[in-house]
Each structure stands twice: as structure tokens, then as C-alpha cells.
Amino acid sequence: MAVPKRKSSKARKNKRRSNVWKIKAPAFCKCTHCGELKVPHQVCSNCGYYKDREVVKVEG
């Protein structure tokens, strides 16, 4: 079984882990009904439509 000969330093360990924790910006797409930007595969918060059907009644 492979065992490290020396303890890996905090800097080396953190360099290795750095790519895992990068935050990506969320993807956006235009709503087909109102044209507002929204998260894909979710109901539009502006008009309440999803896939050309009204799912949620939005007041205002």
C-alpha cells in the first residue's frame, strides 16, 4: 500500500484542493413569455410561466 514518506504541507494540500471550491456564476436564459432573465428549468419569478404555461399566479 502506498504511504507518503513525509507529511504534506498545508500549502501543498491547499493548492491541490483549490480548484474544487471555485464558485461559478449561475446560468441564465430568457423567459419565453416575458423576456426576463431567469434560471433554466425553473418558473419565471416575473410572470409565473414555465414552458409556455402559467404555473404560478403572480400579483403585481
C-alpha positions in Angstrom: 0.0 0.0 0.0 1.3 3.5 -0.9 2.0 5.6 2.1 3.6 9.1 2.0 7.1 9.3 3.3 6.7 12.8 4.6 3.8 14.9 5.8 2.4 17.1 3.0 2.4 20.8 3.9 -0.7 22.9 4.3 0.3 25.0 1.3 0.7 21.9 -0.9 -2.6 20.4 0.4 -4.4 23.7 -0.2 -3.0 24.1 -3.8 -4.4 20.7 -4.6 -7.8 21.4 -3.3 -8.1 25.0 -4.7 -10.0 24.0 -7.9 -12.7 22.1 -6.1 -14.1 25.2 -4.3 -14.3 27.7 -7.2 -17.8 29.2 -7.5 -19.3 29.5 -11.0 -21.8 32.1 -12.0 -25.3 30.7 -12.4 -26.5 30.2 -16.0 -29.4 32.4 -17.1 -31.8 32.2 -20.1 -34.6 34.4 -21.3 -38.2 33.7 -20.4 -40.2 32.7 -23.5 -43.2 34.6 -22.2 -41.9 37.9 -20.9 -38.2 38.0 -21.9 -36.9 38.4 -18.4 -33.7 36.6 -17.4 -34.3 33.5 -15.3 -32.6 30.3 -14.1 -33.2 27.5 -16.6 -35.8 24.7 -15.8 -37.5 26.9 -13.2 -40.6 29.0 -13.1 -40.1 32.7 -14.1 -40.3 34.8 -11.0 -41.5 37.8 -13.1 -44.6 36.3 -14.9 -45.0 32.8 -13.3 -44.8 30.9 -16.6 -42.9 27.7 -17.3 -42.7 26.1 -20.7 -45.4 28.5 -22.1 -47.9 27.5 -19.4 -48.9 29.7 -16.4 -47.8 27.7 -13.3 -47.9 30.4 -10.6 -50.3 33.3 -10.3 -48.1 36.4 -9.9 -49.7 39.5 -8.4 -48.4 42.9 -9.3 
